[in-house]
Amino acid sequence: MDSATRRAAAKAADKLLKAAGYDTRGKNLRKTMNKKRKAAHVARQGKKTGKMRGALARKEMA
């Protein structure tokens, strides 16, 4: 892959990431992704409270 193609690919990837709301300005991308994932996880945890879920619910049924 010559440098022009590689640059085009990188640009396309950046565009996709930007569309998904990620910052592509060289700031440690993995860190950003992890932060977003953590935030999403915490938000999800709040939803689960008060509901019987999974194995716990099945145990109660038996």
Backbone torsions as a table, in degrees:
resi	resn	phi	psi	omega
1	MET	NA	118.3	-179.0
2	ASP	-76.5	168.5	-169.6
3	SER	-62.5	-34.2	-179.4
4	ALA	-64.3	-44.7	179.3
5	THR	-62.9	-43.4	-178.9
6	ARG	-61.6	-42.0	-179.7
7	ARG	-63.4	-41.1	179.6
8	ALA	-62.4	-42.0	179.8
9	ALA	-63.4	-44.2	180.0
10	ALA	-62.3	-40.7	-179.3
11	LYS	-63.6	-42.7	179.6
12	ALA	-62.9	-43.0	179.9
13	ALA	-62.7	-42.6	178.1
14	ASP	-60.1	-41.7	-178.9
15	LYS	-62.0	-44.1	179.9
16	LEU	-61.8	-46.4	-179.6
17	LEU	-61.3	-42.3	-179.0
18	LYS	-62.7	-40.5	179.1
19	ALA	-62.0	-33.5	179.6
20	ALA	-82.7	0.1	175.4
21	GLY	90.0	17.6	177.8
22	TYR	-97.5	148.4	179.3
23	ASP	-87.7	124.5	-175.9
24	THR	-104.4	12.6	-175.8
25	ARG	-80.3	58.2	172.6
26	GLY	61.2	-11.5	179.2
27	LYS	-68.3	124.4	-173.6
28	ASN	-27.3	98.7	-172.2
29	LEU	-64.8	-38.9	-178.2
30	ARG	-61.2	-39.9	179.7
31	LYS	-61.8	-43.9	179.8
32	THR	-60.1	-46.0	-178.5
33	MET	-60.8	-44.6	-179.2
34	ASN	-61.1	-41.8	179.2
35	LYS	-60.4	-45.8	-179.6
36	LYS	-61.9	-42.6	-178.8
37	ARG	-62.8	-44.0	179.1
38	LYS	-59.8	-45.3	-179.0
39	ALA	-60.4	-43.7	-179.6
40	ALA	-63.4	-40.3	-177.9
41	HIS	-64.0	-44.7	179.9
42	VAL	-61.7	-42.1	179.6
43	ALA	-62.0	-38.1	-179.2
44	ARG	-69.0	-36.2	-176.7
45	GLN	-60.4	-36.6	-179.3
46	GLY	-61.6	-30.9	-178.1
47	LYS	-68.2	-30.6	-169.7
48	LYS	-79.3	-13.7	-172.6
49	THR	-65.0	144.1	175.4
50	GLY	80.2	-8.1	178.1
51	LYS	-102.4	139.4	170.9
52	MET	-74.5	135.8	-178.3
53	ARG	-140.4	145.5	171.0
54	GLY	59.2	-130.3	-173.8
55	ALA	-60.4	-36.8	-178.2
56	LEU	-60.0	-46.6	-179.5
57	ALA	-63.3	-41.5	-179.4
58	ARG	-64.9	-37.3	179.6
59	LYS	-62.5	-40.9	-178.5
60	GLU	-65.6	-34.0	-177.3
61	MET	-66.7	-36.5	-174.4
62	ALA	-66.2	NA	NA
